[in-house]
Amino acid sequence: MASPSSYRPAPGSIPTNPGVYRFRDAKGRVIYVGKAKSLRSRLSSYFQDISNLHPRTASMVTTGASVEWTVVDTEVEALQLEYSWIKEFDPRFNVKYRDDKSYPWLAVTVGEEFPRVMVGRGAKRKGTRYFGPYSHAWAIRETVDLLLRVFPMRSCSNGVFKRSAQIGRPCLLGYIDKCSAPCVGSVTPEEHRAIVDDFCDFMAGNTTAFTRRIERQMYAASEALDFEKAARLRDDLGALNRALEKQAVVLGDGTDADVIALAEDPLEVAVQIFYVRGGRIRGQRGWVADRTDEGGTPELVQDFLLQLYGGVSADEGRDSIPREVLVPALPPDHDVLEELLTERRGSRVAIRVPQRGDKRDLQQTVATNAAQALALHKTKRASDLTTRNRALEEIQQALALDEVPLRIECYDVSNLQGTEVVASMVVFEDGLARKSEYRRFVIRGVDGQNDVASMHEVITRRFRRLLDEQARSQTVATDSGPMLVDPETGRPRKFAYAPALVVVDGGPPQVAAAQQALAELGLNDVPVCGLAKRLEEVWLPGEEDPVIMARTSEGLYLLQRIRDEAHRFAINHHRNRRSKSMVESMLDDVPGLGEVRRKTLLKHFGSLKKLREADVDAIALVPGIGPRTATAIKDAVAKADATRKTAARTPTINTATGEIMEDD
């Protein structure tokens, strides 16, 4: 592993112009490609003290052995060159937005004398107009089948077309009026081209004009007593309407936009994109990519847009690049990207974040799809037995454990400015959550915002119970091995077994506190580690430097998932206790409402939100609460809400997590 100082360019040798740079490893392979407005400023940031760099960036510069750059005239040229190099060299440290499959396109071969419509996948070809991509090939084939009775253009292969021309007889589609049969001269090339142009206009979103035209022709044929033609036009109109029903109307007619949303975690990012053409969702794509750098949402959006549109040629631009790109956050160089996309499309392209209205609602829908896709990806990943085994083995090797950690317990502390301090314990066995063995703790022996002391207390309480249960249990033989059971009931003791690994949410102070608590109890054989949230570093007791696990490590992914589950469990416990304490303080001044009836009320409704929503009659149904007391309770809640809304409220921050805690 090279030191960045060994290949740092000489001072003053890096130009200040815009350009694109490449990092290479010791074998000459390109490992990272980036662009910069000022090459000197950007490259100098890589060669600072390595301890100040993000772990992913530090890994990249220590893997590299050389750096080179190319100067360009404008930032647009830098974007284009960056995209070309990423496609050419496939650098391992660049984010790669790749599909796990190719998505189907609806293609019209407008470059041929008799264009044909087809459903295809893969790279685009010159002389072909594309629509989509779509989520499912069967869906677009059904749509095309409906539209061919209205736009009877050619859809057969070149071989079938030539054979029909040789024998002078059209194929089946020509006999059932789903093809105008240009192969046998039933229409001229000009007439067939007009049908193709109408089909392309319809697929591009200009649907209203066609439906109105067919309606007029249908009524005209009916008035002329040509009922056969009117019936055929009626069926054509029904086919058009059925085709339109397959695509959801979401925005005003004519809206041309790509709607993009991301769902992120420190290791992966899920991407969803909806293609809206003519105010309708024409297609959808989605996939999950690995994160390879420390950039936030704006940088991820920029990388995605560059990879999505960077390879589009000027000939394809009008069909592939919309007039509007809706994103969750503006990329850092959005003006340069707009200029690049405008150049490729041949007309103005806007990149913006929707703030209100239908477009904002649609993007929230896309974001929901992205979040669900990431959650599904995590679920599939976690449920795979081979992946779980590999994750546990990687944890064992990285932490130098004596055995594979089949049982892992993770602890997290949550407090609100030193009040309502709680902790959580989650249990994973064989890489899967055992929710029946989760536990919550209320920290009472610690004053103020002292997460270290709180961690010491919760570890002490949990493992003191371990020792107590082991002392009170007896060992019995079972088919699966010896088991500790309660001698009185014969039931197994859940917490009489020590975990193979204790994980705490935090860095060296929390790890040291957990290790000290175990040592005070005489437990020196329970491994402990900490996972720091910001940089995903794994800390071991007494070590000055963290363990940096590979970004693609299944072991790091499992530790992160366990830590996030402990955090979620602790936050939920904290919010529930906070809600109940708010209810109690609200009801202190209600006459005739003592402690017993307050607890009954809390148990009945469960949360402050449900109590707010309840009317007087619903409150009066609680045992011991009459109509008069129910009215007083409702008035007290309303008064407290009014005070809360009118007071100038300062956001409160959970000091353990940095999370802003809002009222329910």
N, C-alpha and C positions, 0 to 999 in steps of 0.2 A: 504494500500500500504506500503510494508516493506521498511526499509532503508537498502541499501546494506551492511552497516557497521554492521548490526545486525547478519548477517550470514557469514561475511568474515572469511575465514580460518585463523588460527593462523599463524603468521610469521614463515617461515621455514618448515611448515607442508606440503606444496605443493611440490611434487618432480619435478626435472628438466628433467625427462625422457619424451619421446613422449607418447602421450596418448589421450584419448577421455573423455570429460566432459559433465555433464548434469546439467542444471538448473531446479529446481522444484519449483512450486508455493506452497502456503500455504496448499493446499489440496493434495499435493504430486504428482501432475501431471507434467510430463516432458514438459517444455515449450521451451527448446532450447538444441540442441546437437551440439557440435563442436569438432574439433580435433586440436592438437598443436604439434609442434616439441618439445617445452618445456612447460609443463603444468604450471610451476610457472610463467614464463614470460607472457603467454597468460591470465591466470586467474587474475593475478595482474592488468592487464590493465582494467578489468571490475570494480575494486573496487577503482578507482581514484575518484577525485572530480566529482560528477555527472554532474556539469555544463560543463565539458570538453567532455562529451560523446555525441555522435550523439543521436538525440531524439529517434530513434528506439531502440538503445542500452540502453538508459536510461529507456525507457519503459520496456524493458525486465528485467533489473536488479532490478527495483523497483517492478515488478510483482513477481519476484522470491523470495523464502524464504529459499532456501538451494542450495548448489552446491556439486556435487560429481564427482569423476573421476576414471578412470581405466587406469593403466599403461600398455603399450605394448612394444614390443621389437623394432619394426621398424615402419617407417611412412606408409608403405604399409598395415601393420596390423591395424594401426590407421584409414586409409581410409576405410578398410573393416568393422571395428567395427562401425565407424561413420554411414556408410550406413545402417548397420543392425539396429542400434538404431533409426535412422530416420524412417525406415520402420515400426519398432515395435511400437514406441511411437507417431508418427505423431505430432511432436512438432509444436505449433502454430507460433513460431517466426523463424522457418526455411523456406527458399524459397521452395515452392512445385511446381515442374514442372509437372503438371497433364494435361492430355488430357480432353477435354469435351466429348470425346467419345473414344471408342476403335477402333484401326485401323486394317484393315484386313491383314492377313498373308497368304501366299501360303505355305501350309504344305504338306510334304511327309512323310508318316508313315513308315520310313525305318526299324523300329523295328519289323514289321509284316512279316510273311512269304511271303505274296503277298502285297507289299506296295501299298497304294492308294494316289492319289493327291486330295487335298480339299482346300477350302478357309475357313479360320476360324478367329475368334477374341479371345481376352482374353489372359490368361496366357499360357505360353508355357509348353509343356509336354515332358517328357523324352522319348527318342526313336523316336523323330520326327524331321525332318530337315525342317527349316523354311527359306523362302525367303520373302523379303520385310522389313517393312510393306509398303503397298500401300495406295494411297489416296482414291480410290474407289473400292469397291468389284466388281462392274460390269465390271470394266476395266480388272481386272486380270482374271475374269471368261471368258471374251471374248478371252483373250490371251490363256488360258488353252484350251478352245474349239478348237482354231486353231492348237495348238500343239499336241492335242491328235491324229490327223490323221497321224502325223509324229512319235510320241512316244505313241503308243496305250497301255498305262498302265491303270491299274484299277483306276476308279474314283467313284465307287458306294459305298454305305454304307455297313456295315457288314451284315445288315438284307437282303438287296437285293443280296449280294454275296452268303449268305448261301441258300437262296431260290432258286437261279439259279442252285447251285450245287445239291440241292435235286431233282429238276425236270429235270436236265440234259439238260437245254436249256438256253443259255445266254440271257441277257437283250438286249434292243434295240441297245445300243452302240456296242455290239459285232456284230450285224448284219450289222451296217453301218461302220464297220472297224475303230471305234474310241476306241476300247478296244480289246486287244488280247485274251480275254475270258479265263483267267486262272481258272475261276470258273468251267468250264466243261473240263479242261485238254487240251485246245487247245495249250497251251505252258507250259513248265516245269517251276518250281520255278526259276531255274537258268536263263532261257531265259527271263522270266519276270523281274528278277532282273537286267539283262543287259539293258533292255529297261528303267527301272527306273534310273539306273546310267547315261545313256545317257541324260535323261530328266533333271536330277539334274545338270549335267555338263553344259548343255545348259543354264539353268536358272542361273547358277553361273557365266556366262559370256563367256564361251568357245564356241562361236557361229561360228567362222570362219571355224573351222575344220568340223563341221557338214554340213554347206552349201556346202563346197567344195567336201565333200564325196558324197553328194547326186547328185551334178552336175556330178561327174565322173561316178556314177552309171547310171545316166540318159543317158549320152552320150554312155556309153558301151551298154546299152539296145537298144539304137537306132541303133548302128552299128550292133548289133546282130539281127536286124529286129524284136525285141520284143517291138513293138510300144505300146502295152497296158501297159506294165510295165514302159516304158519311159514316157507315159502320166501320170501315177500315180505318178511317181517320180517328174515330172514337177509340178503337183498340190501340192505335199509335199513341194517342194522348194518355191512355191508361198506362202504357208501357213507360212513357216518359215520367209520369207521376210515381210509378213504382220504383224507377231508377233513382228519382230524387229522394224518395223516402228512405233509401238505404244510406243517405248521407245526412247527418244532423244539421239543421239550420241553426247557426250559432250567432252570426253577425249579419249586419246589413248587407244586402245584395251588392256584389262587387268588391267586397273586402278581400284583399290579397295579402296574406301574412303567414309567417311561420311562428308558432308560439312555443317557446322553449322554457323548460324548468329543470332544476337540478335538486337532488336530495343527496346530502353529503354526510360522510363521517370522516375521521382522520385517515382512513385507509382506502376508502372507495367512494365513488360518486356515481349515482344513477342519473341518467339523462333521459328525458322524454321530450318529444317534439310532435306537435300536431300541425299538419299542413292544412291551412284554410285557404280555399280558392273559391271566389264567387260567394263568399259568406257561408260556405259549407266546409265541414271537415272532410277533406278528401283522403287523408291517410294519417298514419301514426307510426312512429318508430320509438324504440326504447331499448336501452342496454345499460350495463353496469361496467365501469372502467376503473382501473387501479389509479389511485392518486400517487404521483411521483415527486411532487414538489410542495413547498409550503404556501403556495399562492391561495388567496381566498376566492370567494365566489366570482368577483370581477375577472380575475385571471383565468379561472376555469371557463367562464363564458367566452373569453377571448380565444382561448385555445380551441374550444369547441367550434366557434364560428369559423375560425381559420381552416380547421380540418373539414368542416362541412361544406364550405363554399370555395375553399382555396383551389380545388381542382376543376372548377367549372370554367369552361372556355367561354369566349365571347359569343359563340354561336348558340351555346346552350343556356346562356345567362337569363334570357327573358322567360324561359319555361321553368328553370330550376331555382332562380332567385326571386323572391317575392318583393313587392313594393315596401313591405314593412316586416321587420323582425322584432318580435316582442320577447324580451329577456328579463330574468329576475333581477339583474344588476348590470349597469352599464360597464362594458369592458374599459380598461384604462385608456386604450387608444381607439375609442369608439368612432371619433371623427375620421381617423385614418381608415378604419374598417369600412365605414360608410362610403368613403371615397373609392375604396377598392371594389366594393359590391356594386356601387353605382356604375363604375367603369365596366364591370363584367355584364351587368344587366342591360346597360345602354340607356337607363333612365334612373331617376332619383330613387334611392333606397334609404329608408330611415331605420335606425336601431334605437329603440326606446323601451323604457319600463312603463307599462300601463299603470295608471294611478287610480282609475275609477271606471265604472260602467261595465258593459258586457265583456270588453277585452280583459279587464282585470279579473272578472269572474272566471273567464275561460282559462286564464293563466293559473288561477288557483286550482282549477280542475286538473290541469296538466301537472301542477306541483303535487297534487294528491296522488296522481298516477305514479309519479317518480318516487314518492315516499313508499307507496305500496310495492313498487318494483324492487326497491332496495331492501325492504323488509322481507319480501319473498325470497330474494337472493340470499339473504342472511339465514333464513329458515332452512332453505335447501342445503346451504353450505354446512350448517350446524348439524343437520340430520344425517349427513353422510358418515357412515361408520369409519371408512378408510381415512377420511379427512380428520375426524375427531382423534383417531389413533395417532395420526401424524402430528397433530397439534400437541397432544400430550407428550409425545416423544421429543418434540422440539423444545417444549418447556423444560423437560428433564435435562436435556443436553445444555441448554442456555444457562440454567441455574445450577448445573452440576449437582443434581439431586441423586440420591442413592437409588430411588425407584420412581416409576412413572406415577405422577400425582393423580390417582384415580378419584380422590375426593379433594376438592378445593373449596375453601371457605373464603369469602371476601367481605370486608367490613368498610363501611362508609359512615362519616359523621356529618350531620346537618344541623345548622342553628341559624337563628335570625337575630343578628346583632347581640349575641350572647344569651338570648332567651329561647325557651322551648328547645333545648339541646336534645337531639335524638340520634340514634345510630341504627344501622341495619346490618344484618348478616344474611348473605345468600349462599346457597350450597349448590355446587355442580358436581355430579358424579358421572364418570365416564364422558365428560364433556357436555352433559345435558343438565338443565336446571332441575333441581329437586325442590319444588315450591312448597311442598308439605313440610320441609325442614327449615324454611326461612324463619328468622326471628327478628323482632324489633326490640330496641332498648331505649329507655328514657334515662338520660344522664342526669343524676342528681348530686353527685359528689364533686362537681366542677363548677366554678363560678366564672362567668364571663366567656369571652371568645378564646377558648384554649382548646384547639382541636387536638393537640398532642396529648394533653391530660385526659381528654375525652376518649381518645383511642386507647390509652393505657387502661382506663376504667372498663371499657367494654370488653377488651381482650381478657382482662383479669376476671371479670364476672363470667364470661363464657367458659374459660378453661378451669376456673374453680369448680364450676358445675360438672365439667368433665371428670375431674378428680373425685368429686363427691359421688357421681353415678358409678364410676368404676369401683369405688369402695363398697357401694351398696348392692352391686350386681353379682350374679353368679354366672359361671360359664357352663353352657350346655352344648352338646354336640348336635349338629344338624347336617343335612345332606350337602349344604354349601359351606360347611366348616363350622368352627366354634363360634358361638354367639353369646353376647352378654345380655342377660334378661333380668327383670325384676323378680326377686325370689318370692314375693307375695302374690303378684298377678301372673307371672310367667310371660309377660309381654317384653319384647326386645327394647333395650335402652337405646334411643336414637342418638343421644349425645355422649355415650360412653366410649366412642371411638374418636381418636385424634385424627385431624385431617392430614393429608399428605403434603398440603401446602396452604399457608395462610397468605392471602393477598390483602393489602390495605390500600385504600385510595389516597395517595399522597406520595411525598418524596422522603428523603432521609430522616426528617424529624419524626414523621409518623411511623416509619419502619423501626427506628430506634426505640420508640415508645412501646410498640408491640413486642419487640424482642426483649425489652427490659421486663415487661409484664410476665412473659413466659418464663424468663430466668428466675424471677421472684417466686414463681410457683414450682420451680424445680423441673420445668419442662424444657430441656435443652436439645431435644431431638425433633422439634417441629419446625420445618423450614418456613421462613418469612420472606416476603418480597413486597415491594410497593410499586404501583404504576402511577406515574405522574401524568396528569391529564393533558397538560399543554403540549409537551413534546413526546408523549408516549414512551417515556424512558422507564426501564425496569431497574429498581434500586434494591440492592442487597444490604443487609446489616453490616456496618463497619467498612463499607467500600467507598472510596472517594469518587470513583467514576461509575456511571450507570452501565447497565448491560443494554446495548443497542441491538435489538432483534431486527432481522431483515424486514423490509416493508411488505414483502409478499409472504411473510411467515404466517403459517396457520396458527402457530403457538401464540404470536402476538395478537392475532385476531381473536383467539379464544380468551386471552387475558383481558383484552379490551371489552369484549362482550360481557364477561363476568363483572368487571368494574362498572360498566354502564348499568347493568341490572341492579347492582348494589346501590348505585346513586339514585336510580328511579325508585327503588323500594324505600330508601331513606326520605326522599323528597315527598312521596305520597304520605308517609307516616307523619312527617312534619306538617304538611298542609292540613291533614285531618285534625291533628291536635290544635293547630292554630284556629281552625274553623270552630271547634268546640269551645275554645277559650273565649273567642269573640262572642259566641252565643251566650255564654255564662255572664260575661261582663255587660252585655246588652240587657239581660233580664234581672240584674241585681236590684233595680229599683221598682220592679213590678210588685205591687202589694199582694200579699198572700201567697207568693210563689217562693217556697223554701227550697232547700238543697235537694230534697228527695224528689219533688215534682220537677225541678229543673233537670235532674238526671233522667227522669222518665220522659220528659219532653225531648231531650237530646237523643235518647235511645230510639224514640218513635220516629223522628224525622232524619236523624243520622248526619245531617249537614246543615250549615247556615243557608245554603242556596235553597234547599227544599223547604226550610222554615219560611224564607222570604216569599216563596211561591204559594204557600198554603194560605187559604182564606180563614176567616174567623170560625166558620162551621167545621172545617177540617181540624183546626187546633182544638176546638171544643170536644172533639171525639177522643182526645188523649185521656186516659184514665186519670181522674183527679183534677182535671181542668174543666171548669164550667164556662158558660157563655161570657160571664163578666170578666173572668180572668183571661179568657181567650182574646177578648177585645183589648184588654190592657197589654197583652203580649204583642198583638198586632200593632198597636200604637207605638210600643217601645221599639219594635223592629223598624217601623217606618221613620220614627224620629232619628234613630241611629243612622239609617241610610241617608236621610236628608243631610245630617251633619257631615257624614263622610263625603258626600258629593260636593258640598259647598266649601268645605275646608280645603285649603291649599295643601295638597298631599305631596310629600317628597317620597320618591321610590325607595323602598328598603331593599337591601342587598343581602343575600345569604352569604355570609363571610366564608363559609367552607367551600362554596361552589361558584361564587360570583354571579349567581342567578338572581335576577330581579323578581321579587316575590310580590305578586299582585293579589288583591282580594278576590275571593271566589265570586 
